[in-house]
Amino acid sequence: MNNISREKALELIGEVRSFVEKMDLAKCFDKNALSNIIEHSDLEMDFQGVSNGFLSEIVHAVTGYDIEVIGEVDVLFSCPCCGYKTLTELHDTIKGTGYDICPYCRWEDDGTVDINSYRAINQGSIQDYRYKICTNPNKYYISKWFK
């Protein structure tokens, strides 16, 4: 099996994304879905901290070749809700920093440790979000981040 660096894999994915953006995507998506896709087009954020295995799956999906992605993965912090390593920083009450939103479960880290505490910023508790994950799992993200 051949291998490529994370940087080359992201470069390849970026080139494919640029090609796709030039296509007439209106044929495939309704207007609202299309605006959400284009609005969310931030390659660096989409793949920050993802596993090399996940990148290998994406490279395989766009090229058809089995290629192993190698290299150092960004060190991220575990989301207090879902446990995936998706946060660039943890909440710091004293400094007033670290309000990252987990791209998997959408929990905004506000320093909450009580899983049953209702948080207005998240419109629910950690337990509520965990229930949503169990009842509506997104299969696409199964191997994206580390736990």
Secondary structure, 3 states (H helix, E strand, C coil): CEEEEHHHHHHHHHHHHHHHHCCCHHHCCCHHHHHHHHHCCCHHHHCCCCCHHHHHHHHHHHHCCCEEEECCCCCCEECCCCCCEEECCCCECCCCECCCECCCCCCECCCCCCCCCCECCCCECHHHHHHHHHHCCCHHHCCCCCC
